Amino acid sequence: MTVIAKEQLKHWRESLQLARQQMADAYLANPHAKTLLQQHTRILDQLLKDLWRSYGLPTNASLIAVGGYGRGDMFPHSDIDLLILMPDNSDSQLQATVESLIGTLWDIGLNIGHSVRTMQECLDEAKLDVTIMTNLLEARWLTGHRPTFHTLTQSLHQQLDQARFFAEKLREQQIRHAKFHDTAYNLEPNIKESPGGLRDLHMILWVAQSQGLGNDWNDLVRAGLLNRSQANQLKRHERLLQNLRIRLHLLAKRREDRLVFDFQNTLAEQMGYQTTAQKRASEQLMQGFYRSARAVIIENEVLLKRMHTRVSPPLEAASVIDQDFTLAQGLLSAQTADLFQRKPEAILRCFQLLQQHPAITGFSAPLVRALQDAQPLIDRSFRQNAAHKALFLQILQSREGVHRSLRRMNRYGILGRYIPVFGRVIAQMQHDLFHVYTVDEHTLNVLRNLRRFAKPDLRHEFPLCSQLFNEFSQPHLLYLAAIFHDIAKGRGGDHSQLGTIDAKRFCQKLGLPKADTALVAWLVEAHLKLSSTAQKSDLSDPDVIEAFAQLVGSEYRLTALYLLTVADIRGTSPNVWNAWKAKLLESLFLQTRRVLQQSLNTEAQLSLRKQEVLQKLSSFNLKEASVQPLWQAFGSGYFSRFDSDEIAWQSRLLIPHLRSDKPIVRARLSPKGDGIQVMIYSRDQKEIFARICHFFDSMQYNIVQAKIHTTTHGYALDNFIVLEPDTRQISYNGLLKHIEQGLNDQLLSAQAMPAPIRGRVSRQVKHMPIPTQVNLRPVEYPTTQGLVTFQQLDVVANDRPGLLASMALVFLNHGIELHNAKINTLGSRVEDSFLISACHGLAIADTQTAALKQALSEL
């Protein structure tokens, strides 16, 4: 067996490192993806041939490049796929030599994936495994016995079942896409494996090779599957993906195929993007990637459909839908190639047919290609055509398939042409630590969520929303509001205001009645109002409800806004929606609806609340006389601070403890959805909020609401809602007792509080942070002394462990008294609201305000 000297190994290793470094330097000086891939392939070819010769392997063995290496796609840190083709009669000495060669390859720094097989073993394995067949289709001879290699490739093509290969590769692609939720629009997409990535391009060429059509885009032009312009577009998108992957490998100094947050900013800078007032450089980079991925997805669909018909021709004749369209194997087709040129309205009608005929599962390849070619026809005159307006409105007003049709319209570029302002936000990512989808994907998710309210089999998800939606007389107005609610993102300024202008203009052009146009425009303008009020204001305060009722003005507008808001929040991220937010929104909706229906003012709301409390207490044999001393001590603002359920719970528990010397802590499962509700009743002390926050921080619980009430006799009555971590391992009963005892001990402790826990922030926060925003504004608030002017403090910041506990210490150190808190976590972003004053309810001095803002900004 051949033994390689250490000096020779060192020489090969250093030569490889030097060649790769020179290759990387040359690329960075003149970024050309194809040049680097070819150069890297040549470097490896030469090195492997030298090694093969050095080991003196017999002439009847062969070294074959397969997979990505076989096709010459060698990225800086790609695996090197090799096949060592052995003779049928190989002996133990040859096998030992091959093993030694493989060890040497690893020793000099090559990451190889290898197989050692005879020709017959290759053929047998390829018959059983489509992945092996695919690798061998791309086989390229390097050195050794060439005739054996040629025999292998010929035999492979002879045994290849084209229809089976297509079916298995398509299934493989479907499984791969499912791992990425069938979308290219992930925050950290995989450039190679995600839908629209390089692997989708490889898929096209693998199928083409299996059918003998060639192995590059020029071959597909010659085969009539692409025209020259389409091939050039594909090459352009391929170059972008290749350049991104090359740069990722060079930045990471390893194989890294994900566009992770860690590298997005650097990549954007390297590729010449610059941050503007409207968009971060990283957002521009990602928009370029997403647009290329969209184009690749469509080409993948069209070309695979065309090649599928070559191996699986239709088993039955196409059925006629109407004079313009036919249906075969579930795919809609145009009867003539020039249909859209002759009848431009057919562009929209094919999406209407998708709604009307459940048998239609998609569009044929020629129809998709025709839609692409017809996009220039959708110009101003097309949009102004009355028949086209009527068709689009009919699509929106359909009882079935609205989301399905609009998603298809977006997929094929029709929606962005028909609504040009929508076209601007296609593939636009929002690096706001909140949204995890592009604007167009988020918009379609909102439409999907609205449509789910209409489906009887999904009524269990949101019973109230389903009932309201099915009673709502004009759902198409909700769809229009959904389309336009975020349409002005990325322009700078208030996107709600700018979007309102766009929505009003479009609805007027569409010919909607003035009242309908006004509703859509108002929904776009107010689409954040319900969520911000529910998540930042005290919903126990009748003044808040009355003011919100005045804002919405009517029950019809309230219902529309509620439905849009639920659909909107659920469409931002899988991690933002929870039962707590659902109950907040529902509570605001129901309370506001009651005010609108019964014309209740604040006094009437409080009177009704008191009646509800007394009714709840009566089930515990408690009468008004027994709780009156308690309520009197709690002051006139008490009924404005808490809802009827909270007042009944607190009153029942605190009647015996009105002047308790020790803290009273009680916990229960929140009646408002997720989480635990905790009541703390104690003699007032300035550290109480900070100590409570520290306790929950140490338990890794998230505080989502804090109501702070000071009684007339110097006690603090605080009510917290906390969400527990997912890793709860004890019973709720034991957990509630643990909270009660632990919090009681914390409040009685004389020890100084340690610094809040500062855990690791998410990579998104680390690399895509948002600037901390701190705003103060005066608001009137009910207290035991009547209406008092406090300051509402709004903080928008990057989420991190210990943030709220740190804020509590800032309040304590700056002499701030807290009266109410709403804690709102949206993904990796927090939007918290606090009602504050100086000590004893006094106004905050200007110098104190400046110092407070500075301290919070530095957290």
Order of alpha helices (4+ residues) and beta strands (2+ residues): alpha-alpha-beta-alpha-beta-alpha-beta-alpha-alpha-beta-alpha-alpha-alpha-alpha-alpha-alpha-alpha-beta-beta-beta-alpha-alpha-beta-alpha-alpha-alpha-alpha-alpha-alpha-alpha-alpha-alpha-alpha-alpha-alpha-alpha-alpha-alpha-alpha-alpha-alpha-alpha-beta-beta-alpha-beta-beta-alpha-alpha-beta-beta-alpha-beta-beta-beta-alpha
